[in-house]
């Protein structure tokens, strides 16, 4: 593992200053914008309504499994990237990427884990402030009971 990191640092240094600056500013900016677009685009009741059956789950068996595997692979990559970005001294919206990655991956207990992460006051307030800036209602984490 350390050889892989050392190898990556060596190639990064060989890029030259303009490419290093572009990568150092571009990757965190792009990852933030993608994460922000996903969070702002979610329906406010996404975490409290019953999950919908997806159309692609009713398609041909090979196509269905290919899409499910691709979605889970992408979710795993995003979750791992979010974990790395959440480490100290690493730029990027780590918790946001972890949340997006979790929404893509299918596993038992996923919904309760998403809600537990989203109900953290710091996470929920950050997500709702971002949504408010774009005129979106806050994310619901509890089903509202009637009067």
Secondary structure per residue as TSV (DSSP state, phi and psi in degrees):
chain	resnum	aa	ss	phi	psi
A	1	X	-	360.0	-43.4
A	2	X	H	-67.0	-33.0
A	3	X	H	-63.6	-39.1
A	4	X	H	-62.1	-44.9
A	5	X	H	-66.1	-45.2
A	6	X	H	-60.1	-41.6
A	7	X	H	-63.5	-44.0
A	8	X	H	-63.7	-42.0
A	9	X	H	-64.3	-39.6
A	10	X	H	-61.0	-45.8
A	11	X	H	-69.0	-34.2
A	12	X	H	-64.3	-42.9
A	13	X	H	-64.9	-31.6
A	14	X	H	-74.0	-12.1
A	15	X	T	-69.8	-28.9
A	16	X	-	97.1	159.2
A	17	X	H	-61.7	-45.5
A	18	X	H	-59.8	-43.3
A	19	X	H	-68.7	-36.1
A	20	X	H	-64.3	-43.2
A	21	X	H	-66.0	-42.5
A	22	X	H	-61.6	-44.4
A	23	X	H	-67.3	-42.8
A	24	X	H	-64.3	-30.8
A	25	X	H	-97.0	-35.1
A	26	X	H	-72.5	-44.6
A	27	X	H	-64.7	-49.5
A	28	X	H	-63.7	-37.0
A	29	X	H	-65.7	-46.0
A	30	X	H	-63.8	-42.3
A	31	X	H	-66.2	-36.9
A	32	X	H	-64.9	-43.8
A	33	X	H	-64.6	-40.5
A	34	X	H	-65.3	-46.4
A	35	X	H	-60.9	-40.7
A	36	X	H	-65.4	-41.7
A	37	X	H	-62.4	-39.3
A	38	X	H	-67.0	-46.6
A	39	X	H	-65.6	-41.5
A	40	X	H	-70.3	-32.8
A	41	X	H	-78.7	-14.7
A	42	X	S	-67.1	140.5
A	43	X	-	-64.3	147.5
A	44	X	T	-60.3	-30.8
A	45	X	T	-97.5	17.5
A	46	X	T	-55.6	-39.0
A	47	X	T	-91.0	-6.4
A	48	X	T	-113.2	-13.1
A	49	X	S	-90.1	162.1
A	50	X	-	-67.6	137.7
A	51	X	-	-60.5	141.0
A	52	X	-	-86.2	150.4
A	53	X	-	-74.7	129.2
A	54	X	-	-84.9	144.9
A	55	X	G	-61.7	-39.2
A	56	X	G	-67.6	-17.0
A	57	X	G	-73.8	-13.3
A	58	X	G	-99.0	2.8
A	59	X	S	-81.9	-174.7
A	60	X	-	-54.6	145.6
A	61	X	H	-54.5	-47.8
A	62	X	H	-66.3	-44.2
A	63	X	H	-62.9	-42.8
A	64	X	H	-59.5	-49.5
A	65	X	H	-68.0	-33.5
A	66	X	H	-63.8	-45.1
A	67	X	H	-66.4	-40.5
A	68	X	H	-63.9	-44.4
A	69	X	H	-64.3	-41.6
A	70	X	H	-63.5	-42.5
A	71	X	H	-64.1	-42.9
A	72	X	H	-67.7	-37.1
A	73	X	H	-64.5	-47.3
A	74	X	H	-61.5	-41.4
A	75	X	H	-62.9	-40.3
A	76	X	H	-64.5	-43.8
A	77	X	H	-61.1	-45.0
A	78	X	H	-64.8	-39.1
A	79	X	H	-64.9	-45.3
A	80	X	H	-64.0	-42.4
A	81	X	H	-61.6	-40.1
A	82	X	H	-64.5	-39.4
A	83	X	H	-62.5	-43.0
A	84	X	H	-64.9	-41.7
A	85	X	H	-69.2	-21.7
A	86	X	T	-80.7	-10.4
A	87	X	S	-68.6	152.0
A	88	X	T	-60.8	144.7
A	89	X	T	69.8	10.2
A	90	X	-	-111.0	121.2
A	91	X	-	-75.4	149.3
A	92	X	S	130.9	160.5
A	93	X	-	-84.4	74.5
A	94	X	H	-59.1	-51.4
A	95	X	H	-64.5	-36.5
A	96	X	H	-62.2	-45.1
A	97	X	H	-67.4	-35.9
A	98	X	H	-62.8	-41.7
A	99	X	H	-64.6	-44.2
A	100	X	H	-63.9	-42.5
A	101	X	H	-61.5	-40.8
A	102	X	H	-64.8	-34.7
A	103	X	H	-67.9	-24.3
A	104	X	H	-86.0	-32.0
A	105	X	S	-82.1	140.1
A	106	X	-	-101.8	122.2
A	107	X	-	-160.1	155.6
A	108	X	T	-62.1	135.6
A	109	X	T	83.2	11.1
A	110	X	H	-62.1	-45.9
A	111	X	H	-61.6	-43.3
A	112	X	H	-67.3	-34.6
A	113	X	H	-68.0	-42.1
A	114	X	H	-59.9	-46.1
A	115	X	H	-65.4	-39.2
A	116	X	H	-61.8	-42.8
A	117	X	H	-67.1	-43.4
A	118	X	H	-71.0	-27.1
A	119	X	T	-78.5	-5.2
A	120	X	S	-63.5	127.4
A	121	X	H	-54.3	-40.8
A	122	X	H	-64.9	-43.8
A	123	X	H	-68.0	-49.4
A	124	X	H	-62.7	-41.5
A	125	X	H	-67.0	-37.7
A	126	X	H	-65.3	-44.7
A	127	X	H	-63.2	-45.4
A	128	X	H	-70.4	-33.2
A	129	X	H	-64.2	-41.5
A	130	X	H	-64.2	-43.4
A	131	X	H	-65.3	-37.4
A	132	X	H	-63.3	-37.7
A	133	X	H	-60.9	-27.0
A	134	X	T	-103.4	14.3
A	135	X	T	72.7	23.6
A	136	X	-	-99.8	147.5
A	137	X	-	-69.6	157.7
A	138	X	-	-65.6	152.2
A	139	X	-	-68.6	131.8
A	140	X	-	-88.6	136.2
A	141	X	-	-118.0	-7.4
A	142	X	S	-135.9	137.4
A	143	X	-	-70.3	125.1
A	144	X	-	-71.4	130.0
A	145	X	-	-88.0	156.5
A	146	X	-	-66.3	171.2
A	147	X	-	-67.7	360.0
